[in-house]
Amino acid sequence: MSHPFFAYIARMRYIVRWGLMRNTMQENIQEHSHMVAVLAHALAVIRRDKFGGTVDPGRVAAVALYHDAPEIFTGDLPTPVKYANPAIQTAYKAVEADAAQRLVAMLPQEMRPAFAALLEESDPEVLVLVKAADKLSAHLKCLEELKAGNREFQSAAQQTRAALDAFHLPELDYFLVEFLPAFPLTLDELQADAQA
């Protein structure tokens, strides 16, 4: 019997994000999930090493890597639609949960608990770091589009920044001060900054 779980995961590259907006460069959920995993791992390391937390950065990164996997079945529902009202938000969460269960069922029985734990994570400490990294990745996308002269992302950049500030997470605040300023720089500016 063939198990199509990873074949479906590989199809994440076909699901395009930011569908309601004009993009200078398209972003798919595979690229997005990779960046969220990198950022979530960084936030977890900052929490552990700078602020004395006990969260496992590897666990946080793995959960982040699969956080949008249910969108293989649902597509990427734009944020203004997904959060239009509590009824839609609740219904969509149920659809996502069903999609996650469908994915897990595509694995051999002995592998299901390990991947169910990633797709259905319930630890609030892990989830808040993944959510913060998800929003941070969205904000970085907005900055990238603005840097390319695409004013379509002006409002989204302001909204995502406000959402980041509303988290009130010390590790996120640290990242915003120490690492965010480098993102809008050109390659030449980055290299000059690294040599200074």
N, C-alpha and C positions, 0 to 999 in steps of 0.2 A: 504494500500500500504506500502510495506517495503522500508526503506531508508538505502542503504548499505554504506553510507559515513564512519561510524566508523568501520564497518567490513573491509573496504579497508584500513583505517588507521592502524588497528591492523596487517595488512599484511606487514607493513613496515619492520617487523623483518625478513622477508624472502628475502629482497633485500640486497645482500652482496656488500660491498664497496671494493675498492682496488683490483679489479678483475684481473688486469694485473700483480700483484705482489704476491710473496710468503709471506704469513703471518704466524707468530707464533700463532696468535690468530685472528680469523675472526672478522670483525666488520660489523654490519648491519646498515641500515639507521635509524632504530628506536633508537638504542643505540647512534649513532652519533647525531641525532636530539636532544636527551635529553641533551647530553654534550654541544652542541651548544647553547641550551636554557640557560643552567647554566652559560656558559661563556658570552653570550650576556647580560644576566641579570646583571652579575658582571660588565661588561664594562659600562653598562648604569648607574649602581649605582655609579661607580667611576666617570663617567662624571658628574652626578648630584651632588654628595656629596663632591667630591674632587676638581672638576673644575668648579662648578657653573652652569652646564647645566640644561636644563628643560625637557629633554627626560623622558618619562614614562618607568621605568624598566620593569613593568609588560607587557606593550605593546610590548616591544622589545623581551622579553622572549617568548611571545605567537607567534609572527611572526617567531622567530627562531625555535620553536617547530614544525612548519608546513613547514619550508623552503624547505625540500626535499620531501614533500608529493607527488608532481607530479611524482616522480620516482617510485611510485607504478605502474604506467603504462609504464614508459619509461625505467625502470631499471637504474642502476648507470653507466652512460657513463664515462669512465676514462678521467681524466683531459687532458692527451695528445691528446686524440681524440676530446674532446669537444672544445678545444681551438686551434686546429691544424691550422685553418685559419678563417678569419672573416665570410666567407660564411657559414661554418659549425656552428660557434658560433651563428650566426643570425638564422639559420634554427632550431637549437636546442632550442633556446629561444622561438621560435614560437611553437614548439612541447610541451615544458614545460607549456606555457601559455594555450594551448589547454587542456592539462592534468589537469591543475588547474581548468579550467572551467567545465570539466567533473566531477571532484570531487564535486564542489559546487552544480552542478545540481542534485546530489544525496541526497541533504538535503531537508527537508520540506521548502517550500517557505519562511516562516517567519524567518528561521535561515540563509538563504543564504547570506544576506548582511554582517552579522557578520563574517562569515568564508571567504567570498570573500575578505573582507578587510585584513584578515590575509594572504591568499594565493596570493593576488595580491597587496601587500603593495607598496605604491609609495613614502612614505616619505623618502627623501634621508638620513636624520639623523638616522632613524631606520635601513634602509637598509645597511648603512656603518657599523654599529655596528654588525649587523647579519653577514655580509660578513667577517668582521674581526674575529668574533667568530668562524665562519666556518673554516677559514684558521688556526686559533689558535688550534681548535680541530684536524685538519689534522696534524699540527705540533706535537701536543701531542701524536698522534698515532705513528708518526715517531719516537719520542723519546722512546716510549714504546717498539717498535720493536727493536730499537738499543740497548736498555737496555737488551733485551732478546738475544742479540747477532746476530740479523738478519741484516746483512749489506746490504740487498736488499733495505733498506729504507735510506741509507746514502745520496744519491743524493736528494731524496724527502725531507729529513730533512733540507738540505741546501737551497733548493728552497722555502720551506714553510717559513723558517726563513727570507729569503730575502724578500719574499712577505709581511710578517708581518712588517718588518722594513720599507717597502715602503708605508705603510698606513699613517705614520706620525700622528698617533692619540695619544694624550697625555694619554688617559685612557688605551690604549693598551700598550704603553711604560711603564706606571706605573705597569700594570699587569706583564709584562715581567721581570721587576726588582724585584717586591715584591713577586710574586707567582710562576713564572716559575721555579726558582731554586729548589723548593721542589719536582717537578714531577719526576725527575730521581732517587730520593732517595728510598732506601728500606724501608720496614715497620719499621724495627728496627731503622733506621736512622731518619725516621719521628717522631717516638715516643721519641727518645733521643732529637731531635731538639725541640719538643713541651715541654719537661720537662726542657730545659735549660733556 
